[in-house]
């Protein structure tokens, strides 16, 4: 055999040895297969099976219950919304007196925490705060309205978040709007927080408007109810709070409150819109001179109820709207 043929056969043998050695060293893993074709000198690597177990679990509590920590949970993202305040009802009074509308309920503050799962037990008690009840309509002559009730506080173990305060009662002046000046508590640490106040009810002047929410950190206050002045003039109530995110370049209003009552017999609109569980406020009702005053609208996801309209003796005043119930969202991240 000539030197050229000898070198050629040795090189070919070396290539085959390298192929065999590489094929022996490579090992298939989970859901991976490898096929070595010695004749064709090819190595095929293929994946099979699904993407494995879920790495994230979301639990949304709209009523109180118990959260169970998933296996291999590493971190928990917690968001809580407490109940909104109820709106106050309007005054029922004589012609020639001010029959003020009730104040709108305050919106609740929101709390968000990122919690290492090791700090949590295997189960955690969850409390979802209910919205405060609206003040009841007045069925007796010459009676000021009833204040709305405060919203209930939501909790997740040792974590708490402030709730909305009920709107004031309609009297010979408009009811004061409810506020949220409360506490957010986590593991014994307390922070003073402020939510979105409800609008005041109208009396002899137009009631106070409700500022728009600037982001998903609180729910909206309810609008105040409408009144009848001593001169028997009508003053309309107010809309609940909108949600505006112009500060970060989004549309002026990403969620808009339902309209207030604009004539006798027209109730205040109940809230239906929300953004990241921040509810817009319920809107105020309208006063009644020759018929009953109308109710304020209800809140949603921690927002305040609207105030009820005032009325003339012989006709019921408008009831306050109920505050929106809270919600607790738990996002679990597993390894």
C-alpha positions in Angstrom: 0.0 0.0 0.0 1.4 3.4 -1.0 1.9 6.1 1.6 -1.0 8.2 0.2 -3.5 5.3 0.6 -2.3 4.5 4.1 -2.7 8.1 5.3 -6.2 8.2 3.8 -7.4 5.1 5.6 -6.0 6.2 8.9 -7.7 9.6 8.6 -11.1 7.9 7.8 -10.7 5.7 10.8 -9.9 8.6 13.0 -13.2 10.4 11.9 -15.2 7.3 12.6 -13.7 7.0 16.1 -14.5 10.6 16.8 -18.1 10.1 15.7 -18.5 7.1 18.0 -16.8 8.8 21.0 -19.1 11.9 20.7 -22.2 9.8 20.3 -21.2 7.9 23.5 -20.5 11.0 25.5 -23.7 12.8 24.7 -26.6 11.9 27.1 -30.3 12.6 26.6 -32.1 14.6 29.3 -35.7 14.9 30.5 -38.0 15.1 27.4 -34.9 15.0 25.1 -34.1 12.1 22.7 -30.9 11.6 20.6 -30.5 9.3 17.6 -27.1 8.5 16.1 -27.1 7.2 12.6 -23.6 5.7 12.1 -24.1 5.0 8.4 -25.4 8.4 7.5 -23.0 10.1 10.0 -25.9 12.1 11.6 -26.9 12.9 15.2 -30.6 14.0 15.7 -31.6 15.7 18.9 -35.4 16.1 19.6 -37.5 17.5 22.4 -40.9 16.0 23.4 -43.5 16.5 26.1 -45.2 19.6 27.6 -43.8 22.6 29.3 -43.9 21.2 32.8 -45.9 22.2 35.8 -47.3 25.8 36.2 -44.9 28.2 38.0 -47.5 30.7 39.0 -50.9 30.5 40.8 -53.5 33.3 41.1 -56.1 33.1 43.8 -58.8 35.9 43.9 -61.0 36.1 47.0 -64.2 38.0 46.8 -65.4 36.6 50.1 -63.6 35.6 53.2 -61.8 32.2 53.3 -58.5 30.4 53.7 -55.4 30.6 51.4 -53.3 27.4 51.2 -49.6 27.8 50.2 -48.8 25.8 47.1 -45.9 23.3 47.1 -42.5 24.8 46.3 -43.9 28.3 46.7 -41.0 30.9 46.9 -42.6 34.3 46.8 -46.1 35.8 47.1 -47.4 39.0 45.6 -50.4 40.2 47.6 -52.9 43.0 46.7 -55.8 43.9 49.0 -58.7 46.2 48.6 -61.0 47.0 51.6 -64.7 47.9 51.4 -65.8 51.4 50.3 -67.9 53.7 52.4 -71.7 53.9 52.0 -73.3 57.1 50.8 -75.5 59.2 53.2 -79.2 59.6 52.6 -80.9 62.9 51.9 -83.0 65.1 54.3 -86.8 65.1 54.2 -88.0 68.5 55.2 -90.6 71.3 54.7 -90.8 73.7 51.8 -88.9 76.8 52.6 -86.0 74.9 54.2 -82.9 73.4 52.8 -83.3 69.7 52.1 -79.7 68.6 51.6 -78.4 65.6 49.8 -76.2 63.0 51.5 -72.5 62.9 51.2 -70.7 60.3 49.0 -68.9 57.5 50.6 -65.1 57.4 50.7 -63.1 55.0 48.5 -60.7 52.5 50.1 -56.9 52.5 50.0 -55.2 49.6 48.3 -52.2 47.7 49.7 -49.6 45.7 47.8 -46.9 43.6 49.3 -44.2 41.2 48.0 -43.7 38.5 50.6 -41.2 35.7 50.9 -43.2 32.5 51.2 -41.1 31.4 54.1 -42.7 34.1 56.2 -46.2 32.7 55.7 -47.7 29.6 57.2 -49.1 26.7 55.3 -52.5 28.3 55.4 -53.5 32.0 55.9 -56.8 33.4 57.0 -58.3 35.8 54.4 -60.9 38.5 55.3 -62.6 40.4 52.5 -64.1 43.7 53.8 -67.7 44.3 52.8 -68.8 47.7 51.4 -70.5 50.0 53.9 -74.3 50.1 53.7 -75.8 53.3 52.4 -77.9 55.5 54.7 -81.5 54.5 54.7 -84.2 56.7 53.1 -86.1 59.0 55.4 -89.8 58.2 55.6 -90.7 60.7 58.4 -91.2 64.4 57.9 -88.6 66.9 59.1 -85.9 64.3 59.5 -82.2 64.7 58.5 -80.7 61.8 56.5 -78.7 58.9 57.8 -74.9 58.6 57.4 -73.5 55.8 55.4 -71.6 53.0 57.1 -67.8 52.6 56.9 -66.5 49.8 54.7 -65.0 46.7 56.2 -61.3 46.1 56.5 -59.7 43.4 54.3 -56.9 41.2 55.8 -54.4 38.5 54.9 -53.0 37.1 58.1 -51.2 40.0 59.7 -51.6 42.3 56.7 -54.4 44.9 56.7 -55.5 47.8 54.6 -57.6 50.9 55.4 -61.3 51.0 54.4 -63.5 53.8 53.1 -65.4 56.1 55.5 -69.2 56.5 55.1 -70.7 59.7 53.7 -72.3 62.2 56.0 -76.1 62.6 56.3 -78.0 65.1 54.4 -79.3 67.9 56.7 -80.2 71.6 56.4 -76.9 71.6 54.6 -75.3 69.0 52.3 -73.8 65.9 53.9 -70.1 65.8 54.2 -68.3 63.4 51.9 -66.7 60.4 53.4 -62.9 60.0 53.4 -60.3 57.4 53.9 -57.7 58.3 56.4 -56.8 55.0 58.0 -54.0 52.6 58.4 -52.2 49.9 56.4 -50.6 47.3 58.7 -48.1 44.6 57.9 -46.5 42.4 60.6 -47.1 45.1 63.2 -45.8 48.0 61.1 -48.4 50.8 60.7 -48.5 53.4 57.8 -51.0 56.2 57.6 -52.7 56.3 54.2 -55.2 58.5 52.5 -57.8 57.2 50.0 -60.2 59.1 47.8 -62.8 61.2 49.6 -66.4 61.2 48.5 -68.1 64.4 47.3 -70.2 66.5 49.6 -73.9 66.6 49.1 -75.4 69.8 47.8 -77.3 72.1 50.2 -77.7 75.8 49.3 -74.7 75.5 46.9 -73.6 72.8 44.6 -71.9 69.9 46.4 -68.2 69.3 46.1 -66.9 67.3 43.1 -64.8 64.2 43.5 -61.2 64.3 42.3 -60.2 61.7 39.7 -58.1 58.8 40.9 -54.6 59.2 39.5 -53.6 55.5 39.5 -54.5 52.0 40.8 -53.6 52.7 44.4 -57.1 53.5 45.7 -60.8 53.3 44.7 -62.9 56.3 44.0 -65.2 58.3 46.3 -68.9 58.5 45.6 -70.6 61.6 44.4 -72.8 63.7 46.8 -76.6 63.7 46.5 -78.7 66.6 45.1 -80.7 69.0 47.2 -83.7 71.4 47.3 -82.9 74.9 48.4 -85.0 77.0 50.7 -86.2 78.8 47.5 -87.3 75.4 46.2 -84.6 75.3 43.6 -82.9 72.0 42.5 -79.2 71.5 42.8 -77.9 68.3 41.2 -75.7 65.8 42.8 -72.2 64.8 41.6 -70.7 62.0 39.6 -68.4 59.6 41.4 -64.7 59.6 40.8 -63.2 58.6 37.4 -59.8 57.0 37.0 -57.3 59.1 35.1 -53.8 58.0 34.1 -52.7 61.0 32.1 -49.5 61.3 34.2 -48.1 58.2 32.5 -49.3 59.0 29.0 -52.5 56.9 28.9 -56.0 58.1 28.0 -57.5 60.9 30.1 -60.0 58.5 31.7 -59.4 54.7 31.6 -62.5 54.1 33.7 -65.5 56.5 34.0 -68.2 56.8 36.7 -71.8 56.3 35.7 -73.8 59.6 35.5 -75.6 61.2 38.4 -79.3 61.7 38.6 -80.2 64.7 36.4 -84.0 65.0 37.0 -86.6 64.0 39.5 -87.0 60.2 39.5 -83.5 59.6 38.0 -81.3 57.6 40.3 -77.5 58.0 40.6 -75.6 55.6 38.5 -74.0 52.6 40.1 -70.3 52.0 39.3 -69.5 49.4 36.7 -66.0 50.3 35.6 -62.7 49.6 37.3 -59.0 49.4 36.5 -56.7 46.9 38.2 -59.4 46.4 40.9 -59.7 50.2 41.5 -63.4 51.0 41.2 -64.9 54.3 40.1 -67.3 55.9 42.6 -71.1 55.6 42.6 -72.9 58.8 41.6 -75.3 61.0 43.6 -79.1 60.8 43.4 -81.6 63.7 42.6 -83.9 65.5 45.0 -87.6 65.1 45.0 -90.2 67.9 45.4 -93.3 66.3 44.0 -92.0 62.8 44.3 -89.5 60.8 46.2 -85.8 61.7 46.1 -83.7 59.1 44.3 -80.9 56.9 45.6 -77.2 57.2 45.1 -75.5 54.6 43.0 -73.5 51.7 44.5 -69.7 51.4 44.4 -67.6 48.6 43.0 -64.3 47.1 44.3 -63.8 49.3 47.3 -65.3 52.5 45.8 -67.8 54.7 47.7 -71.5 54.8 47.2 -73.3 57.9 46.0 -75.3 60.2 48.3 -79.1 60.2 48.2 -81.2 63.2 47.2 -83.2 65.3 49.6 -87.0 65.5 49.5 -90.0 67.6 50.6 -92.2 66.4 53.4 -94.7 63.8 52.2 -92.1 62.2 50.0 -89.2 59.8 50.9 -85.7 61.1 50.6 -83.2 59.2 48.5 -81.1 56.4 50.2 -77.4 56.4 50.0 -75.7 53.9 47.7 -73.7 51.0 49.1 -70.0 51.0 49.1 -68.2 48.5 46.9 -67.0 45.2 48.5 -63.2 44.6 48.8 -61.1 41.9 47.2 -57.9 40.0 48.0 -55.6 38.8 45.2 -52.8 36.4 46.0 -50.2 35.5 43.3 -47.9 32.6 44.2 -44.6 32.0 42.5 -43.2 28.4 42.6 -39.8 27.0 41.8 
